[in-house]
Amino acid sequence: MAIQDAASQTRGTRATQLKSIVYGAAVGDALGVPFEFQARDTFTCTQMASGGAHGMPAGTFSDDTSLLIATCDSIRACNGTIDLKDMAARFRAWLHQGAYTADGTVFDVGNATATALNEGKGQSGERSNGNGSLMRIAPLALTNATDATIAEVSAITHAHPISTTACVVFVRIMQDVLRGIDLPTAIRSHIPGDQRFSFLEDVEAKTRDEIQSSGFVLHTLEAALWCALHTKSYAECVLEAVNLGSDTDTTASVAGALAGAMYGYDAIPQQWVETLRGKSVIDACLFA
């Protein structure tokens, strides 16, 4: 009985962690959607809003969350394993059929992602290092995926070493945070030898003006970590991310996944969760 109780408690903890990460990402994404493409300091996000470039209702998540929960759904359907073909098929179902969206509407599709899914081959060019795989990789923190497997999941759409390495780094940092390791230590423990990731060595010391928030994967990784390092709650973290401007939804989604891991589901403002659209779609995809 004691062994069964321990196993049940472990599953419960894992399920709670996954929910915290996924809802953390989805809420951050939805907060950022109305402000995407807007320049820093030309707006202030304080709550869920509608409108913006995509004209979506308040609480609508974008491709960031759709592909993240498609990742979850594949792991769920494959009994906790990672099946690249199944995952890619679910990504295509999102792109072509509107699966994993709040209302069947697909918008804000990244060029590299669309090309990779239509051609069946991850984009590996130097200029194909958008944040389209980083934004969906967080659920792998709740699996036993090797670095090679994490890279393969990235490479479904983003196959360049910059993108694949960024995904590995983020998953490993997330796993440390879930184990209770403080974020600065987690970052220091997972700095690759690749000089292109040297920014991780002093990300905490940078000022807001030094942080970029474009769609480049390394900008998104750095901005998400910076926001988490310089705030003290889930809400502060995602609002800081949105208010950096530019790729607001993805920056806030990645930062939100990390903040969800750090602070837990109950730290996400209830009003934001209530406003979030498509919660039944999200819940159906959780694998833990």
VEXDREN-2710 file (C-alpha; in Angstrom, 1 decimal):
% VEXDREN-2710
k/r/px/py/pz
1/MET/0.0/0.0/0.0
2/ALA/2.8/2.4/0.9
3/ILE/4.4/1.8/-2.6
4/GLN/1.1/2.5/-4.3
5/ASP/0.6/5.7/-2.3
6/ALA/4.1/6.9/-3.2
7/ALA/3.5/6.2/-6.9
8/SER/0.1/8.0/-6.8
9/GLN/1.7/11.0/-5.1
10/THR/4.5/11.1/-7.7
11/ARG/1.9/11.0/-10.6
12/GLY/0.0/13.7/-8.9
13/THR/3.1/15.9/-8.6
14/ARG/4.0/15.3/-12.2
15/ALA/0.4/16.1/-13.3
16/THR/0.4/19.3/-11.3
17/GLN/3.8/20.3/-12.8
18/LEU/2.6/19.6/-16.3
19/LYS/-0.5/21.6/-15.8
20/SER/1.5/24.5/-14.3
21/ILE/3.8/24.5/-17.3
22/VAL/1.1/24.2/-20.0
23/TYR/-1.3/26.8/-18.4
24/GLY/1.7/29.0/-17.6
25/ALA/2.6/29.0/-21.3
26/ALA/-1.0/29.3/-22.6
27/VAL/-1.9/32.3/-20.4
28/GLY/1.4/34.1/-21.3
29/ASP/0.7/33.4/-25.0
30/ALA/-2.9/34.8/-24.7
31/LEU/-1.7/37.9/-22.9
32/GLY/0.8/38.6/-25.6
33/VAL/-1.4/37.9/-28.7
34/PRO/-3.0/41.4/-28.9
35/PHE/0.3/43.2/-28.6
36/GLU/2.4/41.2/-31.1
37/PHE/4.5/43.3/-33.5
38/GLN/4.1/46.4/-31.3
39/ALA/7.3/48.3/-30.4
40/ARG/8.5/48.3/-26.8
41/ASP/7.1/51.1/-24.6
42/THR/4.4/52.0/-27.1
43/PHE/1.8/50.1/-25.0
44/THR/1.4/48.6/-21.6
45/CYS/-0.2/45.2/-21.0
46/THR/-1.8/44.7/-17.6
47/GLN/-4.5/42.1/-18.4
48/MET/-6.1/40.0/-21.0
49/ALA/-7.2/42.0/-24.0
50/SER/-8.8/41.6/-27.4
51/GLY/-7.9/43.0/-30.8
52/GLY/-4.4/43.7/-32.0
53/ALA/-3.0/42.6/-35.4
54/HIS/-4.9/39.3/-35.3
55/GLY/-8.2/40.7/-34.1
56/MET/-8.8/37.8/-31.7
57/PRO/-11.1/37.7/-28.7
58/ALA/-9.5/38.2/-25.3
59/GLY/-7.9/35.0/-23.9
60/THR/-7.1/33.5/-27.4
61/PHE/-3.9/31.5/-27.5
62/SER/-1.8/31.3/-30.7
63/ASP/0.3/28.7/-32.6
64/ASP/2.7/28.7/-29.6
65/THR/0.2/26.9/-27.3
66/SER/-1.4/24.9/-30.1
67/LEU/1.9/23.2/-31.0
68/LEU/2.8/22.9/-27.3
69/ILE/-0.4/21.0/-26.5
70/ALA/-0.1/19.0/-29.8
71/THR/3.3/17.9/-28.4
72/CYS/1.5/16.9/-25.1
73/ASP/-1.2/15.1/-27.0
74/SER/1.3/13.0/-28.9
75/ILE/3.1/12.0/-25.7
76/ARG/-0.3/11.1/-24.2
77/ALA/-1.5/9.1/-27.2
78/CYS/1.9/7.3/-27.4
79/ASN/1.7/6.2/-23.7
80/GLY/4.4/8.5/-22.5
81/THR/6.9/7.9/-25.3
82/ILE/8.1/10.3/-28.0
83/ASP/7.1/9.3/-31.5
84/LEU/8.4/11.9/-34.0
85/LYS/6.1/10.8/-36.9
86/ASP/3.0/10.9/-34.6
87/MET/4.0/14.3/-33.3
88/ALA/4.6/15.7/-36.8
89/ALA/1.2/14.4/-37.9
90/ARG/-0.4/16.3/-35.1
91/PHE/1.4/19.4/-36.0
92/ARG/0.1/19.1/-39.6
93/ALA/-3.4/18.5/-38.2
94/TRP/-3.1/21.9/-36.5
95/LEU/-1.8/23.6/-39.6
96/HIS/-4.3/22.2/-42.1
97/GLN/-7.3/21.4/-40.0
98/GLY/-7.3/23.8/-37.1
99/ALA/-6.7/21.1/-34.5
100/TYR/-5.5/22.2/-31.1
101/THR/-7.0/25.7/-31.4
102/ALA/-9.6/27.4/-29.3
103/ASP/-12.1/27.6/-32.2
104/GLY/-10.6/26.0/-35.3
105/THR/-8.8/29.2/-36.3
106/VAL/-5.1/29.0/-37.2
107/PHE/-3.3/32.3/-37.3
108/ASP/0.3/33.6/-36.8
109/VAL/2.0/30.7/-38.5
110/GLY/5.8/30.9/-38.6
111/ASN/7.4/30.6/-42.1
112/ALA/9.9/27.9/-41.1
113/THR/7.2/25.9/-39.3
114/ALA/4.8/26.0/-42.2
115/THR/7.5/25.1/-44.7
116/ALA/8.8/22.2/-42.6
117/LEU/5.4/20.7/-42.0
118/ASN/4.4/21.0/-45.7
119/GLU/7.7/19.6/-46.9
120/GLY/8.1/17.0/-44.2
121/LYS/11.6/18.2/-43.4
122/GLY/12.9/20.4/-40.6
123/GLN/14.5/23.7/-41.8
124/SER/18.3/23.7/-41.2
125/GLY/19.4/26.9/-42.7
126/GLU/21.1/29.6/-40.6
127/ARG/18.2/31.9/-41.3
128/SER/15.7/29.3/-40.1
129/ASN/16.3/29.9/-36.4
130/GLY/13.0/31.4/-35.3
131/ASN/11.5/30.4/-32.0
132/GLY/9.0/27.9/-33.4
133/SER/10.5/24.9/-31.7
134/LEU/11.5/26.5/-28.4
135/MET/7.9/27.7/-27.9
136/ARG/6.6/24.1/-27.9
137/ILE/9.4/22.2/-26.2
138/ALA/8.6/22.7/-22.5
139/PRO/6.5/19.6/-22.0
140/LEU/9.6/17.4/-22.6
141/ALA/10.8/18.6/-19.2
142/LEU/8.3/16.0/-17.8
143/THR/9.8/13.2/-19.8
144/ASN/13.0/11.2/-19.8
145/ALA/14.0/12.5/-23.2
146/THR/17.7/12.5/-24.0
147/ASP/19.4/15.5/-25.5
148/ALA/19.4/13.8/-28.8
149/THR/15.6/13.2/-28.6
150/ILE/15.0/16.8/-27.6
151/ALA/17.0/17.9/-30.6
152/GLU/15.0/15.6/-32.9
153/VAL/11.7/17.0/-31.6
154/SER/13.0/20.5/-32.4
155/ALA/14.1/19.3/-35.8
156/ILE/10.6/18.4/-36.9
157/THR/10.5/22.1/-37.8
158/HIS/13.7/23.7/-36.7
159/ALA/16.8/21.6/-37.4
160/HIS/19.7/24.0/-37.2
161/PRO/22.0/23.4/-34.2
162/ILE/21.2/26.8/-32.7
163/SER/17.5/25.9/-32.4
164/THR/18.1/22.3/-31.3
165/THR/20.6/23.3/-28.7
166/ALA/18.4/26.1/-27.4
167/CYS/15.6/23.5/-26.9
168/VAL/18.0/21.2/-25.0
169/VAL/19.2/24.0/-22.8
170/PHE/15.6/25.2/-22.0
171/VAL/14.4/21.7/-21.1
172/ARG/17.3/21.0/-18.8
173/ILE/16.9/24.3/-17.1
174/MET/13.2/23.6/-16.6
175/GLN/13.9/20.2/-15.2
176/ASP/16.3/21.7/-12.6
177/VAL/13.7/24.3/-11.6
178/LEU/11.1/21.6/-11.2
179/ARG/13.5/19.8/-8.8
180/GLY/13.7/23.0/-6.7
181/ILE/17.1/24.3/-8.0
182/ASP/17.2/28.1/-8.1
183/LEU/17.1/29.6/-11.6
184/PRO/20.6/31.2/-11.7
185/THR/22.2/27.9/-10.7
186/ALA/20.1/26.0/-13.2
187/ILE/21.2/28.4/-16.0
188/ARG/24.9/28.1/-15.0
189/SER/24.7/24.3/-15.0
190/HIS/23.5/24.2/-18.6
191/ILE/25.6/26.6/-20.6
192/PRO/26.8/24.9/-23.8
193/GLY/30.3/25.2/-25.0
194/ASP/29.0/26.8/-28.2
195/GLN/30.1/30.5/-28.0
196/ARG/26.8/31.5/-29.5
197/PHE/25.3/30.7/-26.1
198/SER/27.8/32.7/-24.1
199/PHE/25.0/35.3/-23.3
200/LEU/23.8/32.8/-20.7
201/GLU/26.8/33.6/-18.6
202/ASP/25.7/37.1/-17.7
203/VAL/22.0/37.2/-18.6
204/GLU/21.0/38.1/-15.1
205/ALA/23.3/41.2/-15.1
206/LYS/21.8/42.7/-18.3
207/THR/19.5/45.7/-18.3
208/ARG/16.1/45.7/-19.9
209/ASP/17.5/47.8/-22.8
210/GLU/20.0/45.1/-23.5
211/ILE/17.4/42.4/-23.9
212/GLN/16.0/41.8/-27.4
213/SER/12.5/40.3/-28.0
214/SER/12.5/39.4/-31.6
215/GLY/11.5/36.0/-33.1
216/PHE/15.1/34.8/-33.1
217/VAL/15.3/31.7/-30.9
218/LEU/18.3/33.0/-28.9
219/HIS/16.5/36.3/-28.3
220/THR/13.5/34.5/-27.0
221/LEU/15.5/32.2/-24.8
222/GLU/17.4/35.1/-23.3
223/ALA/14.4/37.3/-22.8
224/ALA/12.3/34.5/-21.1
225/LEU/15.2/33.8/-18.7
226/TRP/15.8/37.5/-18.0
227/CYS/12.1/38.0/-17.2
228/ALA/12.1/35.1/-14.8
229/LEU/15.3/36.3/-13.2
230/HIS/14.1/39.9/-12.7
231/THR/10.6/39.2/-11.3
232/LYS/9.1/37.6/-8.2
233/SER/5.8/36.1/-9.4
234/TYR/4.1/34.4/-12.3
235/ALA/2.1/37.6/-13.2
236/GLU/5.1/39.9/-13.0
237/CYS/7.1/37.5/-15.2
238/VAL/4.6/37.2/-18.1
239/LEU/3.7/40.9/-18.0
240/GLU/7.4/41.8/-18.2
241/ALA/7.7/39.5/-21.2
242/VAL/4.7/40.9/-23.0
243/ASN/5.8/44.5/-22.4
244/LEU/9.2/43.9/-24.0
245/GLY/7.3/44.2/-27.3
246/SER/7.8/42.7/-30.7
247/ASP/7.2/38.9/-30.5
248/THR/5.1/39.3/-27.4
249/ASP/3.1/36.1/-27.5
250/THR/6.1/33.8/-27.9
251/THR/8.3/35.6/-25.4
252/ALA/5.5/35.5/-22.8
253/SER/4.6/31.9/-23.6
254/VAL/8.2/30.6/-23.1
255/ALA/8.6/32.8/-20.0
256/GLY/5.2/31.6/-18.8
257/ALA/6.1/28.0/-19.1
258/LEU/9.2/28.7/-17.0
259/ALA/7.3/30.8/-14.5
260/GLY/4.6/28.1/-14.2
261/ALA/7.4/25.6/-13.3
262/MET/8.8/28.1/-10.8
263/TYR/5.6/29.2/-9.0
264/GLY/3.0/26.6/-9.8
265/TYR/-0.5/26.6/-11.3
266/ASP/-2.1/28.3/-8.3
267/ALA/0.1/31.3/-8.8
268/ILE/-1.5/32.1/-12.2
269/PRO/-4.1/34.8/-11.6
270/GLN/-7.5/33.1/-11.6
271/GLN/-9.1/35.8/-13.7
272/TRP/-6.6/35.1/-16.5
273/VAL/-7.3/31.4/-16.4
274/GLU/-11.0/32.1/-16.5
275/THR/-10.6/34.3/-19.5
276/LEU/-8.4/31.8/-21.3
277/ARG/-10.2/30.2/-24.2
278/GLY/-9.9/26.6/-25.3
279/LYS/-9.3/25.1/-21.8
280/SER/-11.1/21.9/-22.7
281/VAL/-8.8/21.5/-25.6
282/ILE/-5.8/22.0/-23.4
283/ASP/-7.0/19.6/-20.7
284/ALA/-7.7/16.8/-23.2
285/CYS/-4.1/16.8/-24.2
286/LEU/-2.3/16.6/-20.9
287/PHE/-0.3/13.4/-20.6
288/ALA/0.3/13.3/-16.8
END
